[in-house]
Amino acid sequence: MGSRGLSPAGEWEACGDRFYEKHELYTMAWSDIKLDQMRVACARYGGPIAMVRDDRKLVVVSGGITKPVVRIFTAAGQTLAAFMWDHGRIAGMGWTNEEDLLIVEDGGEVHMYSMHGQKLPRSFSLGSEAAAERITECVIYGDGLVALTGAHRLWTVSNLEEPRPQRLALSGLTEPPHCFAVIEPRHTLSGCVEVLVAAGDSVILVDADAANDAGVPNGPITKLSVAPNGQFVAAFTGDGKLVVWTADFGKFLSEFATQSDTPPEQVAWCGTDSVVLYWEDILLLVGPYGDWVKYSLEEPAVLVTECDGVRLVSDTTHELLRRVPDCLADVYRVGSTAPGALLYDARELFDAQNARADEGLRAIVSSLPEAVATCVDAAQAELDEERQCALMKAACYGRAFCAADAFPRDRIVTVCRQLRILNALRAPGIGLPLTAAQAEALTLPVVVSRLINARRHLLALRIATLLGMGPEKVLVHWACTKVSAAADVPDAALRDAITARLAGCPGARYATVAAHAQAIGRKGLAALLLEHETCAAEQVPLLLGLGEEERALGAALDSGDADLVYLVLFRMQRTLPLQQFLAVLAARPAARSLFAAYCSQTEPELLEQINMATGVYEGVAAMRVRDALAASAKISRARATADGLARPADAAAAEVVRLLDRASDLYAQTKEHGFQARAAAEWARLRRLQAELEAETGNAAFLGLSLADTLRQCVRLGNHRAAARVRTDFKISDRRFWWLKMKTLAAAKDWEGLEALVREKKSPIGIEPFIAAAKQHGAPDATVSRIIARLPDGKRKAEEYAAAGLLQEAAECAARARDSDMLGKLQDMVGTVSPLGVAVAQLKERLQPGGR
């Protein structure tokens, strides 16, 4: 391998066939920090660091402040926040997945803080039983916690969003366990948290339902650590051995004798294939096959397990200990002849203008795509920016000589973009030392969210833009932060500053910023911001919260969303005096219509008030008509149950008339409803007449009938005087009256009455309808004949006789009318040999010219 001034291989440590490197991430920016005197909680994925004076140790306190102070730093040691701890003794603290700080008191109270030291309103308690037993130790993981009490019981909370303390099935311990470790729910088959408890000479697997002895023969165990993937467990035994099993203790994997009788202060996994043990000044890394590397430490350190290594936080430095990725080892390992290493050498020769660069390329021409891929992967895994640049140059150099489809061009662009992001995150001013593997596990959208929470809005915006993500989330959070920080800025000026920034982002929700402004007491600013919100579903509830009911109603109506309109109207109904509420409805017809539709189903009394107050008299009239219909139907049902014999109570019948009169009066107050007014008045008049007819006849057969049916009933009962009264009172035309009377008489088979009606005077409807009705209802031939005889036209009379089967009469009429055609038809009907046929023939001959 050629000369490499930038090669890091000299700093690597070999552990079996693998290499490990300890890379310094930061020189810590804090000062006067002694980690051995502190209780420290470090968030994973390069998150913030929280610390407080450890009250379990004797520490000299200087100055006048005796209460503990919780201090929060970035991973680079820059101060984020500090606040006084004025609660009980701390039993444990740690960070959640959202990078909120969780602090657990020994009394069971759990407090949550943001990384900026702000108390969050999500505090809760582990319960009175846990408080009585006191918390002695606590482990906090991504979305939950496990607490050990003085009575040797375990309590867990598996969801911090909805905390529900649950006691695990650990019982019967007579002395405190040596240690315990947590397997997170995302790594268990049951999906529930599991706890490994080292007690006595055994390890107990505990969950909510059972506590089972793992059957470990190596006890007692003094330290336990679960791998970041949840698949392995490392344990330090009382006789100084490091033992590794699978997480269910079903398979023994390795054992390493440390030659130390003193348990290490910390045991942590370095990725998922090696374990780190920390004593006061020694760091021992044990590989998967019993190989080991020892590092000497000059300062106390805190170990933080990551998916690809372990971070070492000390008083002055922050380092990453990790296994060297295979791609980096292929390129930088001394004497490597891998294609990636040869390509890297060729690029160095090319930069030195050495002709041997061409020979180097020719030597790997068949494996050039593999070499390019190795250099790209190595650049992605590399933490040093100068070496990243050298590796990417080598990759681009080799890519230029590859076939077009041999290596995807966008892979180099993607990695360059990712390296720009990771280098920006690792900068001391940001303090987020993510490796490529950690960024992949965390995902870049989550990284953007963490930058937003850390108030690194500019970097978050640039990364979101680079990744093609929408800037809405970043800008809205920036606006909320600005509102909180600008307490002295006038509302209008602050509104202008926010809208100027958010104007170019159509998806930004002003409602979110307005809600934040309202929450911190700046209602005027919230109202101004809501003027720019385009989503009515978010705007309207906030306007209601600000007491802007009129604006909220206008916005809801403009949106066309009936549910939003109802939301505002119900709120106004509860909060406004009735008269003021009615005035609002009167001014907004669309709102009045919607509310009226609701009230018609649920509150008819209120609907009447609304209609009267808003001058919608036709609405009240319609209600009275509906009431009249309901009352009439009730009377009809009561009569039906009494077999039609009972007459309704006078009061009930009178109530129907009163309702109809009231409806008529209300309809009459509007010009557009004259027809409805007349119809209601006539209906009331008909009801009165029907009541009188029932009283006169003693027959409960009129009330509830229509006008036509009332007239028919009078005819059916033979009360022609009453029928004439109905006709007169309601101005029924002669044609309609005769039609109704004729049809009723025919249906009742009152042939005498029908003939009397025909004879009464000249029929306004003619004689033919009488003939048709008589034949339809089976009148006797004599009746039909007498009715046909009333026809004035002889020819027509003959046709009707023939149609009725009265052939003799038809022949006589045809003869008198001298209708030879009709006689011919009759002759065809009866035949020429029948007596009638002979008579018809004779009559026909007489009508011929020259006949006698």
Summary of the structure (lengths in Angstrom):
residues: 852
radius of gyration: 50.2
end to end distance: 150.1
largest distance: 158.8
contacts: 2698
relative contact order: 0.04
helix: 48%
strand: 18%
